[in-house]
């Protein structure tokens, strides 16, 4: 049997579409012929095959005339781009705990790579490990990821973090253009033996501004489920999530009909994956909630309706049960 192709969350492709739009490249023009649809990219559980994402990057660079789109992606990075892993990091007690969560659950965001940390004499090395070769996508991916982590680290701590970034690729011709507008670039070096971030060990103990132990626990549990869902035998879970994304949060009978199985068979197969219909549905609601909260045009009443709740109060109660925070607090980046 052939090995499943590596994927990324569709949210990363959606953000690239947004960045290209700032260069006046319409989403339809960017996505045309790539087999990607803007509406599908907005689904919280959707994923994009790595090869398709690479084609999207090349198309975006060509149509925008901007070879440094990875730097734009890093500059506009938000914690929420990274789903429940981002939320876990945002509520961690320290930068060290946020880093530990990133190392543990990086594969839930990109299964082609892993994050490994090691302690050396000059500090803590955070290294990108390619589980599948990134090929032509490597420069864009590593640049957006590592510089984006620097931006996220600053937002978690409330001030810039000390450290340096090393890339294996050569310095791009456009690098100097970004140097003045992006302070972390002053600590970047090229043509190094591995892609890594090096930070002083003292950085690990810096407290996270939006720390919330209960919320971190809930987010960690969700990340564990997402990690398990990437394994073999979890197709029924992925298919059920696709039903919720396509048809809304339907009940068991409607979902079973869409999947072409009996209600009993659906429940049994979910049980074999150590989950249940209600848990998968609630997980999908949580993920969708984070996507909807990113849209400032949507009020809580409309978000509640889209998630299948009778009113905003019921949605708020559910959200506080999931995360320990109110939707408004998360919408404001963890600030009450």
C-alpha positions in Angstrom: 0.0 0.0 0.0 1.4 3.5 -0.9 2.3 5.8 1.9 -0.3 8.6 2.5 0.9 12.0 1.2 2.0 14.6 3.6 -0.4 17.4 4.4 -0.8 20.8 6.0 -3.8 22.5 7.6 -5.8 24.3 4.9 -5.6 27.4 7.1 -2.0 28.0 6.0 -3.1 28.0 2.4 -6.0 30.3 3.3 -3.6 32.8 4.9 -1.4 32.7 1.8 -4.4 33.5 -0.3 -5.1 36.5 2.1 -1.5 37.7 1.7 -1.7 37.5 -2.1 -4.9 39.5 -2.0 -2.9 42.4 -0.4 -0.9 42.4 -3.6 -4.3 42.7 -5.5 -4.2 39.1 -6.7 -7.9 37.8 -6.4 -8.3 34.4 -4.7 -10.1 33.0 -7.8 -7.1 33.9 -10.0 -4.6 32.5 -7.5 -6.5 29.2 -7.0 -7.6 28.6 -10.6 -6.5 25.2 -11.9 -4.8 24.2 -8.6 -7.7 22.0 -7.5 -8.2 24.2 -4.4 -11.4 26.1 -3.6 -11.6 29.1 -1.3 -14.7 27.8 0.5 -13.0 24.4 1.1 -9.9 26.1 2.6 -12.1 27.7 5.2 -13.2 24.4 6.7 -11.5 23.9 10.0 -10.5 20.3 9.5 -9.5 20.6 5.9 -5.9 19.8 4.9 -3.9 20.4 1.8 -1.4 18.0 0.2 2.1 19.3 0.5 2.6 19.2 -3.3 -0.5 21.3 -3.8 0.7 23.8 -1.3 4.0 24.1 -3.1 2.2 24.8 -6.3 0.2 27.5 -4.5 3.3 29.1 -3.2 5.0 29.2 -6.6 1.8 30.6 -8.2 1.5 33.3 -5.5 5.1 34.3 -5.9 4.7 34.6 -9.7 1.4 36.5 -9.7 2.3 38.9 -6.9 5.8 39.5 -8.2 7.1 39.1 -4.6 9.6 36.3 -4.1 9.8 37.1 -0.4 6.2 36.0 0.5 7.5 33.8 3.2 8.7 37.0 5.1 5.3 38.5 4.7 3.7 35.3 6.1 6.1 35.5 9.1 5.4 39.2 9.7 1.6 38.5 9.8 1.8 35.3 11.8 -0.8 34.9 14.6 -0.9 32.3 17.2 -4.5 31.3 16.1 -3.1 30.2 12.7 -1.9 27.1 14.5 -5.2 25.8 15.8 -5.3 24.1 19.2 -1.5 23.9 19.2 -1.5 27.7 19.0 -4.1 27.9 21.8 -2.1 25.5 23.9 1.0 27.7 23.5 -0.9 30.9 24.2 -2.1 29.5 27.5 1.1 27.8 28.6 2.7 28.9 31.8 6.2 29.7 30.3 7.9 29.9 27.0 9.5 26.6 27.9 6.2 24.9 28.2 5.0 26.4 25.0 8.1 25.0 23.3 7.5 21.6 24.8 3.9 21.6 23.5 5.2 22.7 20.0 7.7 19.8 20.0 5.1 17.3 21.1 2.3 18.3 18.7 4.1 19.9 15.6 2.9 17.0 13.5 -0.7 17.9 14.0 0.1 21.0 11.9 2.5 19.5 9.3 3.0 15.8 9.3 6.0 16.1 7.0 8.1 17.6 9.7 8.9 17.4 13.4 10.5 19.8 15.9 13.3 18.6 18.1 15.0 20.4 20.9 18.4 19.8 22.5 20.6 21.6 25.0 24.0 22.7 23.9 26.7 24.9 25.5 25.4 28.0 23.6 21.8 27.5 24.5 18.7 25.5 23.5 18.6 24.4 19.9 15.1 24.1 18.3 15.7 22.0 15.1 13.4 21.3 12.2 13.5 17.6 11.3 12.1 16.6 7.8 10.2 13.4 8.1 9.4 13.8 4.4 11.7 15.8 2.1 10.3 19.3 1.7 12.1 19.8 -1.6 11.5 23.1 -3.4 9.1 24.1 -0.6 11.9 24.0 2.0 13.0 27.7 1.8 9.5 29.1 2.0 8.3 26.7 4.7 11.3 27.0 7.0 11.5 30.8 6.7 7.8 31.3 7.4 7.8 28.8 10.3 10.9 29.9 12.1 10.5 33.7 11.7 6.8 33.2 12.5 7.8 31.5 15.7 9.9 34.5 16.6 6.9 36.7 16.1 4.7 34.4 18.2 7.3 34.2 21.0 7.3 38.0 21.2 3.5 38.1 21.5 3.5 35.4 24.2 6.2 37.1 26.3 5.1 40.7 25.6 8.6 41.6 24.4 11.2 40.4 21.8 13.1 37.2 22.8 16.8 36.8 22.5 18.1 34.2 20.1 19.2 33.5 16.6 18.0 31.7 13.5 20.0 29.5 11.2 18.9 28.4 7.7 20.5 25.8 5.4 19.6 27.7 2.2 21.7 30.5 0.8 20.8 34.1 1.5 18.0 35.2 -0.9 18.7 38.2 -3.1 15.7 40.0 -1.5 16.8 39.4 2.1 18.3 42.9 2.7 15.0 44.5 1.7 13.3 43.0 4.7 16.1 43.5 7.1 15.1 47.1 8.2 11.5 46.2 8.8 11.8 42.9 10.6 14.1 43.0 13.7 14.5 39.2 14.1 16.3 39.1 10.8 19.4 40.8 12.4 20.0 37.4 14.0 19.6 35.3 10.9 22.5 33.3 9.2 22.5 31.2 6.1 24.1 28.1 4.6 24.3 26.5 8.1 24.4 22.7 8.7 20.7 22.6 9.9 17.6 24.7 10.1 17.4 25.7 13.8 16.6 28.4 16.3 19.0 28.9 19.2 17.8 30.6 22.4 19.4 31.1 25.8 18.2 28.7 28.3 16.9 31.6 30.5 14.3 32.3 27.8 12.5 29.0 28.8 11.5 30.4 32.2 9.9 33.6 30.8 6.2 33.7 31.7 3.5 33.7 29.0 1.2 36.8 29.4 -2.0 34.8 28.7 -1.1 31.8 30.8 -4.1 29.6 32.0 -3.3 26.1 33.3 -6.9 24.8 32.9 -7.1 26.0 29.3 -3.7 24.5 28.5 -4.9 21.1 29.8 -8.0 21.2 27.7 -6.0 22.3 24.6 -3.4 19.5 25.2 -6.2 16.9 25.3 -7.5 18.2 22.0 -4.0 18.1 20.5 -3.6 14.5 21.7 -6.8 13.6 19.9 -5.7 15.4 16.7 -2.3 13.6 16.9 -4.1 10.2 17.2 -6.4 11.0 14.3 -3.4 11.3 12.0 -2.7 7.6 12.5 -3.9 4.6 10.4 -7.5 3.5 10.9 -8.8 7.0 11.6 -10.4 7.6 8.3 -13.9 7.3 9.7 -13.1 10.2 12.0 -11.8 12.3 9.2 -14.8 11.4 7.0 -17.2 12.3 9.8 -15.5 15.7 10.3 -15.9 16.3 6.6 -19.6 15.7 6.9 -19.8 18.3 9.7 -17.8 20.8 7.6 -20.0 20.2 4.5 -23.5 19.7 6.0 -23.3 21.4 9.4 -23.5 19.7 12.8 -26.1 17.0 11.9 -27.2 14.2 14.2 -26.2 10.5 14.0 -28.9 9.4 11.5 -28.1 12.1 8.9 -24.3 11.6 9.4 -24.6 7.8 8.9 -26.6 8.3 5.7 -24.0 10.7 4.3 -21.3 8.2 5.1 -23.2 5.2 3.7 -23.1 3.2 6.9 -25.6 2.1 9.5 -25.9 4.1 12.7 -24.7 1.1 14.7 -21.7 0.6 12.4 -20.8 4.3 12.7 -20.9 4.2 16.5 -18.9 0.9 16.6 -16.2 2.1 14.2 -15.8 5.3 16.3 -15.6 3.3 19.4 -12.7 1.3 17.9 -10.9 4.6 17.5 -11.4 5.4 21.2 -13.9 8.1 20.4 -17.6 8.7 20.0 -20.0 10.7 17.7 -20.5 13.4 20.3 -16.8 13.8 20.9 -16.0 14.1 17.2 -18.8 16.6 16.8 -17.7 18.7 19.8 -14.1 18.6 18.5 -15.3 19.9 15.1 -17.4 22.6 16.8 -14.3 23.8 18.8 -12.1 23.9 15.7 -14.8 25.7 13.7 -15.3 28.2 16.6 -11.7 29.3 16.4 -12.0 29.9 12.6 -15.2 31.9 13.0 -13.8 34.0 15.8 -11.0 35.1 13.5 -13.7 36.9 11.3 -14.4 40.3 13.0 -17.5 40.7 10.9 -19.3 37.9 12.7 -21.0 38.6 16.0 -21.4 35.9 18.7 -25.0 35.3 17.8 -24.2 34.4 14.2 -21.2 32.3 15.3 -23.5 30.4 17.7 -26.1 29.8 15.0 -23.4 28.5 12.6 -22.2 26.1 15.3 -25.7 24.8 16.0 -26.3 26.6 19.3 -29.6 28.2 20.1 -28.0 31.5 21.2 -24.7 33.2 22.1 -25.1 32.4 25.8 -25.1 28.6 25.1 -22.2 29.0 22.8 -20.3 31.0 25.4 -20.9 28.4 28.1 -19.7 25.6 25.8 -16.6 27.6 24.8 -15.7 28.3 28.4 -16.0 24.6 29.1 -13.7 23.8 26.2 -11.0 26.5 26.9 -11.6 28.0 30.3 -11.9 31.4 28.6 -14.7 33.4 26.9 -14.9 33.8 23.1 -14.3 37.5 23.5 -11.1 36.9 25.4 -9.7 34.5 22.8 -10.8 36.9 20.1 -8.6 39.6 21.8 -5.6 37.4 21.9 -6.0 36.0 25.4 -6.7 39.4 26.9 -10.0 39.7 29.0 
